[in-house]
Amino acid sequence: MTPIQRKVYGHLPDGRPVHEYTMDNGRGLRLSAITYGGLVTRLEVPDARGELANVVLGLPTLEDYVLRNPHFGVIVGRYGNRIADAAFRLDGERHALQANDGSNCLHGGPRGFGLQLWRAEAESDSCLRFDLDSPDGDQGFPGRLQAVVRYRLVEDMGWQIEYEATTDRPTVVNLTHHDYFNLAGHGSALGHELQIPASRYCEVDAAAIPTAIAPVADTPFDFREPRIIESRLRHAHPQLQRGKGYDHSWVFDAPFDGELHLAARLRDPVSGRTMEVLTTEPAMQFYSGNFLDGSLLGSGGEFHRQGDGICLETQHNPDSPNRPVSPDWPSTVLRPGEVYRSRTLHRFSAR
């Protein structure tokens, strides 16, 4: 493990500096992240021959991230995914949020955590800590929320994200990360092989709000065995048509018990790179990059097109604050005196 490197990445329009930190385990796993959004700009991983490639989509400059980033690489909060009609009730009080996805609140609102300047410090050669103080009423969410997110390089070529948060007033929290992965390092990710150990997923309405939890059996949503993504993507299924591809939450079969369980296994057959995702969360949003339209120039000099990166966002189900608490809809409420904790591990290999 080499010491974490720090440099100035650029300046925001108001003059505040943005710093980039680079972590390197000395064995081919290298991660760079900036204080704007806690955003991962590069994640380099070796293939079966030891050749490195950046396996996350990015943009060329800080200005691009500020003006036109479709959530590439950011910490998402306060609430990852959608809250219907940008409102929820908590303890009998209705809270109106900032809508930014039609009538819904998406990824915390128009000024969510991925658009904020975080404080950062190296806690060790293998751990980078980000801090953000979100004031009461931020995007409409109640309570002052103090969030801590750690990026940690661990054994077995792993990148672990550790989330913590506390509040001074009852609120809702659902933190996640929004990397667009492409294990080939270029081109389309739809030729990747994906496995999701989940027998159920959330059907959604036209606004991408869950309507029911349905079985994946005999549908193109069945990834319990490894499947090539594009082999399922063109099925004539109304849910695929509704989302213009995959943009749905899978409910894991594993228990929601605070321990790490397998959430997904993604493999690029050409490079041999494999990523296992393990999480303490009860669900995961799989998004197949449906709205990448070729208008964004990437940091690697290529235009990003539909399916060039896929997202595997470990989290609670969308719109959970508007659902009665149940085993399928665990609570996202955080109260004073409690500590929100969540972990997700990305483990890389190649053969």
Secondary structure as GFF3:
##gff-version 3
##sequence-region A 1 351
A	DSSP	beta_strand	2	11	.	.	.	ID=ss1
A	DSSP	beta_strand	17	24	.	.	.	ID=ss2
A	DSSP	beta_strand	30	34	.	.	.	ID=ss3
A	DSSP	beta_strand	40	46	.	.	.	ID=ss4
A	DSSP	beta_strand	52	54	.	.	.	ID=ss5
A	DSSP	alpha_helix	62	68	.	.	.	ID=ss6
A	DSSP	beta_strand	75	76	.	.	.	ID=ss7
A	DSSP	beta_strand	82	83	.	.	.	ID=ss8
A	DSSP	three_ten_helix	84	86	.	.	.	ID=ss9
A	DSSP	beta_strand	87	90	.	.	.	ID=ss10
A	DSSP	beta_strand	93	96	.	.	.	ID=ss11
A	DSSP	beta_strand	105	106	.	.	.	ID=ss12
A	DSSP	three_ten_helix	113	115	.	.	.	ID=ss13
A	DSSP	beta_strand	119	124	.	.	.	ID=ss14
A	DSSP	beta_strand	127	134	.	.	.	ID=ss15
A	DSSP	three_ten_helix	138	140	.	.	.	ID=ss16
A	DSSP	beta_strand	145	154	.	.	.	ID=ss17
A	DSSP	beta_strand	158	167	.	.	.	ID=ss18
A	DSSP	beta_strand	171	172	.	.	.	ID=ss19
A	DSSP	beta_strand	176	177	.	.	.	ID=ss20
A	DSSP	beta_strand	193	195	.	.	.	ID=ss21
A	DSSP	beta_strand	200	204	.	.	.	ID=ss22
A	DSSP	beta_strand	210	215	.	.	.	ID=ss23
A	DSSP	beta_strand	227	228	.	.	.	ID=ss24
A	DSSP	alpha_helix	229	233	.	.	.	ID=ss25
A	DSSP	alpha_helix	238	243	.	.	.	ID=ss26
A	DSSP	beta_strand	247	251	.	.	.	ID=ss27
A	DSSP	beta_strand	261	267	.	.	.	ID=ss28
A	DSSP	beta_strand	273	279	.	.	.	ID=ss29
A	DSSP	beta_strand	283	287	.	.	.	ID=ss30
A	DSSP	beta_strand	293	297	.	.	.	ID=ss31
A	DSSP	beta_strand	303	305	.	.	.	ID=ss32
A	DSSP	beta_strand	311	315	.	.	.	ID=ss33
A	DSSP	three_ten_helix	320	322	.	.	.	ID=ss34
A	DSSP	beta_strand	333	334	.	.	.	ID=ss35
A	DSSP	beta_strand	340	350	.	.	.	ID=ss36
###
